[in-house]
C-alpha cells in the first residue's frame, strides 16, 4: 500500500505512474486523475503502444475530452477502448507487463485527490479485480471505435 500526506502527497500517484509506464496493456476502472501530470503520462504511454481498455467515471471522461484533443484521436486507433459508467466507486487497474499482471486499487479523498494505492499481483487479487472490472464493463456505455 502506498499513501501520501502533507508534503509527501504524491507517492501513490508516482507509483501508479510507474505501473502505467511499464505496462503493455492497461484495463480497469478510472475514477479520477492520479496526479496533475497523469493525463500527459497516459498520452505518452499510448503513443509508445500501450493498449488501454478502461471504464471511466462519466464526469472524468467528459473532463478528459473537454481538455485533451488526443483522447478522441486515440479512440480512433483501436488501441484505446473506453466506456463510461455513472457509478465508478474507485480506481482499479489491471496492468499487464509481459506475463505479469498487477491489480492496483486507487482510493480518493473527498476532494477527488488520490489518497492511496494498493498493489497486488497474487492470483487471487488479480482474479477479484478482473471480476469487478468485468461487472462494471457490462453495465457501462461503450464509446468510440475501440
Backbone as CSV, one residue per row, in Angstrom:
resi,resn,N_x,N_y,N_z,CA_x,CA_y,CA_z,C_x,C_y,C_z
1,UNK,0.845,-1.163,0.000,0.000,0.000,0.000,0.892,1.228,0.000
2,UNK,0.541,2.189,-0.824,1.272,3.447,-0.907,0.296,4.564,-0.560
3,UNK,0.655,5.385,0.421,-0.188,6.520,0.789,0.643,7.790,0.750
4,UNK,-0.023,8.911,0.775,0.664,10.191,0.782,-0.043,11.154,1.700
5,UNK,0.732,12.066,2.257,0.160,13.083,3.133,1.100,14.269,3.209
6,UNK,0.528,15.431,3.463,1.333,16.638,3.657,2.248,16.912,2.491
7,UNK,3.516,17.129,2.785,4.495,17.448,1.742,4.814,16.256,0.852
8,UNK,4.516,15.043,1.320,4.763,13.841,0.528,3.438,13.290,0.000
9,UNK,2.644,14.153,-0.595,1.302,13.770,-1.021,1.271,12.958,-2.313
10,UNK,2.347,12.908,-3.078,2.288,12.298,-4.400,2.832,10.884,-4.541
11,UNK,3.386,10.226,-3.517,3.890,8.859,-3.728,2.883,7.893,-4.339
12,UNK,1.592,7.906,-3.976,0.675,6.974,-4.647,0.592,7.235,-6.156
13,UNK,0.513,8.490,-6.543,0.446,8.826,-7.960,1.710,8.459,-8.704
14,UNK,2.837,8.628,-8.056,4.110,8.253,-8.670,4.143,6.750,-8.906
15,UNK,3.717,5.974,-7.917,3.731,4.510,-8.045,2.751,4.047,-9.125
16,UNK,1.564,4.639,-9.184,0.605,4.299,-10.235,1.204,4.654,-11.599
17,UNK,1.859,5.802,-11.686,2.503,6.210,-12.932,3.573,5.233,-13.374
18,UNK,4.365,4.740,-12.437,5.386,3.738,-12.767,4.745,2.469,-13.319
19,UNK,3.630,2.091,-12.733,2.906,0.905,-13.196,2.422,1.101,-14.634
20,UNK,1.847,2.261,-14.917,1.368,2.577,-16.267,2.537,2.620,-17.247
21,UNK,3.625,3.246,-16.852,4.794,3.355,-17.735,5.344,1.995,-18.142
22,UNK,5.281,1.022,-17.248,5.848,-0.297,-17.515,4.880,-1.225,-18.244
23,UNK,3.593,-0.900,-18.244,2.568,-1.811,-18.771,2.547,-1.863,-20.294
24,UNK,2.165,-3.039,-20.799,1.896,-3.235,-22.226,0.400,-3.067,-22.490
25,UNK,-0.391,-3.409,-21.473,-1.857,-3.329,-21.569,-2.392,-2.866,-20.227
26,UNK,-3.382,-1.973,-20.280,-3.996,-1.438,-19.069,-5.508,-1.532,-19.222
27,UNK,-6.147,-2.176,-18.260,-7.609,-2.234,-18.260,-8.084,-1.888,-16.860
28,UNK,-9.361,-1.563,-16.740,-9.864,-1.290,-15.407,-10.884,-0.184,-15.335
29,UNK,-10.962,0.398,-14.130,-11.890,1.482,-13.811,-11.099,2.750,-13.556
30,UNK,-11.512,3.846,-14.164,-10.834,5.131,-13.980,-11.800,6.098,-13.304
31,UNK,-11.451,6.514,-12.089,-12.318,7.384,-11.288,-11.903,8.854,-11.373
32,UNK,-10.596,9.124,-11.305,-10.082,10.495,-11.276,-8.627,10.487,-11.703
33,UNK,-8.062,11.673,-11.908,-6.637,11.773,-12.232,-5.814,11.410,-11.005
34,UNK,-4.732,10.680,-11.197,-3.871,10.307,-10.075,-2.995,11.474,-9.628
35,UNK,-2.463,12.218,-10.579,-1.605,13.371,-10.281,-1.898,14.437,-11.336
36,UNK,-1.447,15.679,-11.104,-1.688,16.724,-12.103,-1.149,16.381,-13.494
37,UNK,-0.066,15.643,-13.598,0.515,15.294,-14.899,0.059,13.960,-15.443
38,UNK,-0.939,13.341,-14.820,-1.349,11.995,-15.215,-1.836,11.924,-16.657
39,UNK,-2.630,12.875,-17.107,-3.160,12.823,-18.469,-2.031,12.820,-19.491
40,UNK,-1.020,13.642,-19.274,0.127,13.678,-20.184,0.883,12.359,-20.153
41,UNK,1.003,11.782,-18.972,1.688,10.497,-18.832,0.946,9.403,-19.605
42,UNK,-0.390,9.385,-19.507,-1.171,8.391,-20.240,-1.046,8.615,-21.744
43,UNK,-1.016,9.862,-22.165,-0.855,10.154,-23.583,0.474,9.585,-24.085
44,UNK,1.559,9.835,-23.357,2.878,9.307,-23.757,2.875,7.785,-23.794
45,UNK,2.232,7.150,-22.819,2.186,5.689,-22.768,1.442,5.128,-23.980
46,UNK,0.349,5.777,-24.374,-0.396,5.304,-25.537,0.376,5.550,-26.826
47,UNK,1.132,6.633,-26.878,1.953,6.908,-28.052,3.035,5.849,-28.220
48,UNK,3.512,5.295,-27.123,4.546,4.253,-27.204,3.960,2.878,-27.478
49,UNK,2.614,2.749,-27.500,1.995,1.493,-27.874,1.143,0.826,-26.813
50,UNK,0.950,1.455,-25.666,0.110,0.887,-24.624,-1.311,0.685,-25.150
51,UNK,-1.878,-0.478,-24.886,-3.271,-0.757,-25.213,-4.092,-0.504,-23.958
52,UNK,-5.175,0.249,-24.109,-5.968,0.679,-22.958,-7.430,0.276,-23.151
53,UNK,-8.017,-0.291,-22.111,-9.432,-0.641,-22.102,-9.983,-0.248,-20.733
54,UNK,-10.557,0.957,-20.642,-10.988,1.484,-19.355,-12.466,1.832,-19.327
55,UNK,-13.057,1.606,-18.162,-14.396,2.086,-17.851,-14.182,3.360,-17.038
56,UNK,-14.551,4.485,-17.607,-14.345,5.779,-16.963,-15.570,6.210,-16.185
57,UNK,-15.342,6.872,-15.080,-16.411,7.634,-14.451,-16.834,8.683,-15.488
58,UNK,-18.128,8.821,-15.703,-18.615,9.716,-16.762,-18.032,11.130,-16.636
59,UNK,-18.056,11.694,-15.428,-17.540,13.051,-15.237,-16.065,13.164,-15.561
60,UNK,-15.291,12.153,-15.192,-13.863,12.178,-15.502,-13.638,12.149,-17.012
61,UNK,-14.367,11.254,-17.706,-14.184,11.142,-19.139,-14.573,12.432,-19.856
62,UNK,-15.684,13.016,-19.453,-16.097,14.276,-20.073,-15.041,15.357,-19.872
63,UNK,-14.414,15.379,-18.694,-13.334,16.325,-18.445,-12.135,16.074,-19.333
64,UNK,-11.789,14.802,-19.547,-10.667,14.467,-20.437,-10.925,14.940,-21.856
65,UNK,-12.114,14.645,-22.356,-12.463,15.022,-23.727,-12.469,16.539,-23.883
66,UNK,-12.968,17.254,-22.891,-13.001,18.719,-22.955,-11.610,19.338,-22.947
67,UNK,-10.687,18.698,-22.247,-9.346,19.286,-22.069,-8.303,18.814,-23.077
68,UNK,-8.453,17.582,-23.588,-7.361,16.975,-24.367,-7.864,16.440,-25.706
69,UNK,-7.354,17.007,-26.801,-7.725,16.564,-28.148,-7.287,15.134,-28.422
70,UNK,-6.199,14.698,-27.807,-5.656,13.380,-28.101,-6.582,12.247,-27.687
71,UNK,-7.530,12.483,-26.777,-8.425,11.415,-26.328,-9.237,10.888,-27.508
72,UNK,-9.860,11.774,-28.263,-10.625,11.351,-29.438,-9.752,10.694,-30.481
73,UNK,-8.536,11.212,-30.663,-7.615,10.624,-31.633,-7.263,9.190,-31.253
74,UNK,-7.030,8.942,-29.968,-6.673,7.597,-29.537,-7.856,6.646,-29.590
75,UNK,-9.078,7.145,-29.380,-10.254,6.286,-29.516,-10.319,5.691,-30.921
76,UNK,-9.877,6.458,-31.912,-9.929,6.012,-33.300,-8.840,5.008,-33.661
77,UNK,-7.842,4.801,-32.788,-6.729,3.894,-33.119,-7.068,2.424,-32.951
78,UNK,-8.084,2.113,-32.153,-8.375,0.720,-31.858,-7.571,0.189,-30.687
79,UNK,-6.617,0.963,-30.192,-5.827,0.569,-29.016,-6.351,1.209,-27.747
80,UNK,-7.367,2.051,-27.878,-7.938,2.748,-26.728,-9.435,2.505,-26.724
81,UNK,-9.855,1.593,-25.899,-11.261,1.273,-25.774,-11.767,1.930,-24.499
82,UNK,-12.858,2.663,-24.628,-13.393,3.388,-23.476,-14.889,3.185,-23.379
83,UNK,-15.359,3.150,-22.155,-16.780,3.166,-21.879,-16.983,4.027,-20.643
84,UNK,-18.218,4.457,-20.421,-18.497,5.313,-19.268,-19.558,4.668,-18.379
85,UNK,-19.453,4.998,-17.114,-20.360,4.475,-16.091,-20.610,5.604,-15.104
86,UNK,-21.811,5.708,-14.610,-22.135,6.775,-13.661,-21.794,6.440,-12.217
87,UNK,-21.370,5.218,-11.941,-21.143,4.824,-10.552,-19.787,4.223,-10.258
88,UNK,-18.725,4.678,-10.930,-17.393,4.138,-10.643,-16.989,4.568,-9.234
89,UNK,-16.791,3.605,-8.311,-16.553,3.957,-6.912,-15.103,4.262,-6.551
90,UNK,-14.173,3.762,-7.331,-12.741,3.912,-7.059,-11.995,3.557,-8.329
91,UNK,-10.697,3.827,-8.337,-9.882,3.421,-9.468,-9.445,1.985,-9.264
92,UNK,-9.399,1.200,-10.325,-8.959,-0.189,-10.245,-8.343,-0.568,-11.577
93,UNK,-7.041,-0.745,-11.589,-6.338,-1.088,-12.820,-5.861,-2.523,-12.780
94,UNK,-5.806,-3.113,-13.948,-5.089,-4.355,-14.190,-3.998,-3.988,-15.187
95,UNK,-2.769,-3.952,-14.725,-1.639,-3.568,-15.564,-0.873,-4.824,-15.946
96,UNK,-0.791,-5.076,-17.239,-0.097,-6.255,-17.741,1.246,-5.842,-18.323
97,UNK,2.289,-6.486,-17.834,3.645,-6.281,-18.348,4.193,-7.659,-18.642
98,UNK,4.185,-8.031,-19.933,4.569,-9.389,-20.290,3.579,-10.365,-19.676
99,UNK,4.088,-11.323,-18.914,3.242,-12.328,-18.272,2.765,-11.898,-16.886
100,UNK,3.264,-10.786,-16.392,2.922,-10.326,-15.047,1.712,-9.401,-15.091
101,UNK,0.755,-9.658,-14.216,-0.428,-8.804,-14.094,-0.472,-8.282,-12.662
102,UNK,-0.616,-6.979,-12.532,-0.715,-6.343,-11.219,-2.056,-5.640,-11.114
103,UNK,-2.756,-5.926,-10.021,-4.000,-5.215,-9.722,-3.639,-4.006,-8.870
104,UNK,-4.237,-2.876,-9.173,-3.948,-1.643,-8.439,-5.263,-0.936,-8.134
105,UNK,-5.604,-0.871,-6.858,-6.814,-0.175,-6.425,-6.411,1.205,-5.930
106,UNK,-7.109,2.239,-6.413,-6.802,3.608,-6.035,-7.991,4.214,-5.314
107,UNK,-7.731,4.832,-4.177,-8.790,5.489,-3.411,-8.508,6.984,-3.358
108,UNK,-9.589,7.754,-3.268,-9.503,9.205,-3.364,-10.113,9.855,-2.136
109,UNK,-9.630,11.049,-1.817,-10.208,11.789,-0.686,-11.477,12.514,-1.140
110,UNK,-12.083,13.245,-0.235,-13.348,13.937,-0.525,-13.221,14.968,-1.648
111,UNK,-12.007,15.458,-1.897,-11.787,16.446,-2.960,-11.413,15.793,-4.289
112,UNK,-11.383,14.456,-4.332,-11.040,13.748,-5.561,-9.556,13.559,-5.787
113,UNK,-8.735,13.829,-4.774,-7.291,13.633,-4.897,-6.919,12.225,-4.478
114,UNK,-5.964,11.648,-5.160,-5.519,10.303,-4.851,-4.975,10.252,-3.430
115,UNK,-5.548,9.388,-2.597,-5.130,9.264,-1.199,-4.275,8.034,-0.965
116,UNK,-4.418,7.012,-1.803,-3.641,5.804,-1.609,-3.839,4.833,-2.747
117,UNK,-2.898,3.904,-2.862,-2.969,2.871,-3.887,-2.523,1.552,-3.267
118,UNK,-3.262,0.508,-3.553,-2.957,-0.827,-3.076,-2.649,-1.676,-4.294
119,UNK,-1.430,-2.216,-4.345,-0.998,-3.012,-5.482,-0.794,-4.455,-5.044
120,UNK,-1.235,-5.390,-5.885,-1.068,-6.806,-5.587,-0.989,-7.584,-6.892
121,UNK,-0.136,-8.586,-6.918,-0.024,-9.408,-8.119,-0.347,-10.879,-7.851
122,UNK,-0.955,-11.172,-6.707,-1.349,-12.557,-6.422,-2.494,-12.954,-7.351
123,UNK,-2.595,-14.247,-7.630,-3.668,-14.735,-8.494,-5.042,-14.341,-7.954
124,UNK,-5.201,-14.440,-6.655,-6.493,-14.139,-6.029,-6.864,-12.657,-6.193
125,UNK,-5.898,-11.769,-5.992,-6.159,-10.331,-6.139,-6.490,-9.981,-7.583
126,UNK,-5.750,-10.553,-8.515,-5.982,-10.268,-9.934,-7.344,-10.817,-10.363
127,UNK,-7.690,-12.011,-9.900,-8.995,-12.593,-10.217,-10.134,-11.720,-9.676
128,UNK,-9.992,-11.248,-8.445,-11.010,-10.368,-7.871,-11.152,-9.095,-8.706
129,UNK,-10.016,-8.473,-9.032,-10.040,-7.222,-9.798,-10.682,-7.439,-11.166
130,UNK,-10.347,-8.532,-11.835,-10.951,-8.819,-13.146,-12.474,-8.940,-13.025
131,UNK,-12.937,-9.607,-11.978,-14.368,-9.763,-11.776,-15.075,-8.428,-11.586
132,UNK,-14.470,-7.551,-10.795,-15.054,-6.221,-10.564,-15.084,-5.421,-11.861
133,UNK,-13.974,-5.405,-12.567,-13.894,-4.648,-13.819,-14.899,-5.186,-14.830
134,UNK,-15.002,-6.512,-14.943,-15.951,-7.103,-15.895,-17.385,-6.703,-15.565
135,UNK,-17.729,-6.672,-14.282,-19.085,-6.287,-13.891,-19.390,-4.846,-14.314
136,UNK,-18.456,-3.926,-14.034,-18.680,-2.533,-14.423,-18.691,-2.372,-15.939
137,UNK,-17.857,-3.135,-16.650,-17.821,-3.034,-18.108,-19.160,-3.471,-18.705
138,UNK,-19.772,-4.520,-18.165,-21.074,-4.977,-18.661,-22.148,-3.908,-18.465
139,UNK,-22.038,-3.108,-17.409,-23.033,-2.076,-17.108,-22.740,-0.739,-17.803
140,UNK,-21.554,-0.598,-18.370,-21.102,0.692,-18.920,-21.595,0.892,-20.357
141,UNK,-21.512,2.139,-20.795,-21.871,2.518,-22.158,-20.579,2.642,-22.978
142,UNK,-20.387,1.796,-24.000,-19.167,1.872,-24.832,-19.110,3.161,-25.645
143,UNK,-17.900,3.652,-25.870,-17.682,4.878,-26.627,-16.725,4.632,-27.782
144,UNK,-16.798,5.455,-28.780,-15.807,5.486,-29.858,-15.735,4.214,-30.665
145,UNK,-14.587,4.072,-31.319,-14.359,2.976,-32.252,-13.612,1.818,-31.620
146,UNK,-13.207,1.941,-30.336,-12.328,0.938,-29.734,-12.924,-0.298,-29.344
